Amino acid sequence: MNKPIATVARTNEILKRFDLNAKKTFGQNFIIEPRIVEKIAESSQCQDGAAIEIGPGIGALTEQLALRARHVTCYEIDERLKEVLAYSLEEYDNVEIIFEDFLNCDLKTKVTELKEKYGKVVIAANLPYYITTALLFKIFEAKVPLDAITVMMQKEVADRFTAKVSTKDYNALSIISSVYYDCVPVMKIPRTIFNPKPNVDSAVIQFRVKQNPLNIEDEQGFFEMVKACFKQRRKTIYNNYREYLKDSDLAQEILNEAGIELSARAETCTMDDFIRLKGVQDEHKYI
């Protein structure tokens, strides 16, 4: 058996064999510390189930997931990696690589298929920094029956998920993720364990399914409204909300009825405030 892919020697061997360099446009940074990917895989809750990975790169985390899960499905956008992954993961017959942009995939169908076959489905990934938010919004908004989501991301982004109301890190992701999941920090990651080395440190966090998730009737509409309220942080919630409704008078009326000051900013509003705002907004549809 070869050395783990995440070792410096094995990573360099693969990169040299295929004359491969990390592609900045895809946010690629290869992990060169085996203990990191081992811990992510071990923490992911993939054991005896199926795992979905976004952006496997040369397969460092994929390998560790394959050693623990019954099946691993990877979504990779970089077509250059077809031969690379066929080579680096040749020992594992439980890995499926789909060369497709994860943002365009039918996540609900794939998760349903894996759930029926393996019983448990998790997501585990080292997310590209430049598109982390979009990837997470896709996962959260798909409303699929995932058992856990364990992801590495830029530390500044990770801080938003545990942020409290009225802090600089509190944003739409803080609200939307907490509808379904409890966010648990797993570990901090120094920039030195990547090749090439990024300019920022990272963190791994896990989203665990809430035992009693919030009951929001129109979740898609709720998510759209929350994102709109945070669209421009320097603006008041009224200014963002009226752009969303395209009606200044109606925005003022709804905010007043919901008990939210027009001069407030979205980061000062709690989950209860947003739920109340959506409720009043829905009432006005039928007036």
Long-range contacts (C-beta under 8 A, 24 or more apart in sequence): 1-91, 2-91, 4-34, 4-37, 4-38, 4-60, 4-63, 4-64, 5-58, 5-59, 5-60, 5-62, 5-63, 5-88, 6-31, 6-32, 6-33, 6-34, 6-36, 6-37, 6-60, 6-61, 6-63, 6-64, 7-32, 7-34, 8-32, 8-195, 11-58, 11-60, 11-195, 14-58, 14-84, 14-87, 14-88, 15-58, 17-87, 18-80, 18-83, 18-84, 18-87, 20-58, 20-80, 20-84, 22-195, 22-196, 23-78, 23-80, 26-55, 26-77, 26-78, 26-128, 27-55, 27-128, 27-129, 27-130, 27-131, 28-55, 28-57, 28-78, 28-128, 29-126, 29-194, 29-195, 29-196, 29-197, 29-198, 30-57, 30-58, 30-60, 30-194, 30-195, 31-57, 31-60, 31-61, 31-126, 31-193, 31-194, 32-193, 32-194, 32-195, 33-193, 34-60, 36-187, 36-189, 36-193, 37-61, 37-63, 37-64, 38-64, 39-186, 39-187, 39-204, 40-64, 40-124, 40-126, 40-150, 40-152, 40-186, 40-204, 41-65, 41-67, 41-68, 41-124, 42-68, 43-150, 43-186, 43-204, 43-206, 44-68, 44-122, 44-124, 44-148, 44-150, 44-206, 45-120, 45-122, 45-147, 45-148, 45-150, 46-72, 46-120, 46-122, 46-124, 48-118, 48-119, 48-120, 49-118, 49-119, 49-120, 49-121, 49-122, 49-147, 50-114, 50-115, 50-117, 50-118, 50-120, 50-121, 50-122, 51-121, 51-122, 51-123, 51-124, 52-110, 52-111, 52-114, 52-121, 52-122, 52-123, 52-124, 52-125, 53-123, 53-124, 53-125, 54-102, 54-123, 54-125, 54-127, 54-135, 55-102, 55-125, 55-126, 55-127, 55-128, 56-81, 56-85, 56-97, 57-81, 57-126, 58-84, 58-85, 58-88, 59-84, 59-85, 59-88, 59-89, 61-124, 61-125, 61-126, 62-89, 62-92, 62-95, 63-88, 63-89, 63-92, 65-124, 66-92, 66-94, 66-95, 67-92, 69-94, 70-94, 70-118, 71-95, 71-96, 71-114, 71-117, 71-118, 72-96, 73-98, 73-110, 73-114, 74-98, 75-100, 75-101, 75-102, 75-105, 76-100, 77-101, 77-102, 102-135, 102-138, 103-131, 103-134, 103-135, 103-138, 107-138, 107-139, 107-142, 107-144, 108-142, 108-143, 108-144, 111-142, 111-144, 111-145, 111-146, 112-144, 112-145, 115-145, 120-147, 121-145, 121-146, 121-147, 122-146, 122-147, 122-148, 122-149, 122-150, 123-148, 123-149, 123-150, 123-151, 124-149, 124-150, 124-151, 125-150, 125-151, 125-152, 126-151, 126-152, 127-151, 127-152, 127-153, 129-153, 129-154, 129-157, 129-198, 129-200, 132-157, 133-157, 133-173, 136-173, 136-177, 137-173, 137-176, 137-223, 137-227, 140-176, 140-177, 140-179, 140-180, 140-181, 140-223, 141-176, 141-219, 141-220, 141-223, 143-180, 143-219, 146-209, 147-209, 148-206, 148-207, 148-208, 148-209, 149-181, 149-206, 149-207, 150-186, 150-204, 150-205, 150-206, 150-207, 151-204, 151-205, 151-206, 151-207, 152-189, 152-202, 152-203, 152-204, 153-202, 153-203, 153-205, 154-200, 154-201, 154-202, 154-203, 155-188, 155-189, 155-200, 155-201, 155-202, 155-203, 156-200, 158-185, 158-202, 158-203, 158-204, 158-205, 159-203, 161-205, 161-207, 162-205, 165-267, 165-268, 165-269, 165-270, 166-267, 166-268, 167-267, 168-267, 170-267, 171-230, 171-233, 171-266, 171-267, 172-226, 172-227, 172-229, 172-230, 172-266, 175-226, 175-271, 175-274, 176-223, 176-226, 176-227, 177-207, 178-271, 179-213, 179-214, 179-216, 179-219, 179-222, 180-207, 180-209, 180-210, 180-213, 180-214, 181-207, 181-208, 181-209, 181-210, 182-207, 182-208, 182-210, 183-207, 183-208, 184-208, 214-271, 214-275, 216-275, 216-278, 217-282, 218-278, 218-282, 221-278, 221-282, 222-274, 222-275, 222-278, 225-274, 225-277, 225-278, 225-281, 226-274, 229-266, 229-269, 229-274, 229-277, 230-266, 230-267, 233-265, 233-266, 233-267, 235-265, 236-262, 236-263, 236-264, 236-265, 237-262, 237-264, 237-265, 237-266, 237-269, 238-262, 238-263, 238-264, 240-266, 250-284, 253-284, 254-280, 254-281, 254-284
